[in-house]
Amino acid sequence: MNILKNLPFLLLARIILATILIIFGSNKFLHFMPMFQANIRAEHFFNGMINSGYLFPTLGVLEMLVGILLIARKAVPFALIVLAPISINIILFHIFLFPQGIGPGLIVFILNVYLVKKYWHRYENLFN
């Protein structure tokens, strides 16, 4: 089985992705990392998410939930699909509004794509 052949990197990818998600998700509530200095368009977008009253907390909960599911190895294919639109929006935010800070978002996106590819056999029935 192909998954067993790449198990060490698969495990590492899952743990790295989960750790990033748990840290950034919990930061939305605990504010232990300083806000980044960005251009005015990025700040307006970010402030809009915060000032909505629901979007930022919802995003934080989803990021932490996905991270916990990845660490616990529970419902991993489901967690990866929940993460897909989040990781796409992280990349688009950085491409269009704040390219300087793309590093962590790019890691999340690449690991999300890699893990979806590794678990693709679990999604095949959705496309038949």
Buried (B, 14 or more C-beta within 10 A) or exposed (E): EEEEEBEEEBEEBBBBBBEBBBBBBBBBEEEEEEEEEBEEEBBEBBEEBEEEEEEBBEBBBBBBBBBBBBBEEEBBBEBBBBBBEBBEEBBEBBEEBBEEBBEEBBBBBBBBBBBBEBBEEBEEEEEE
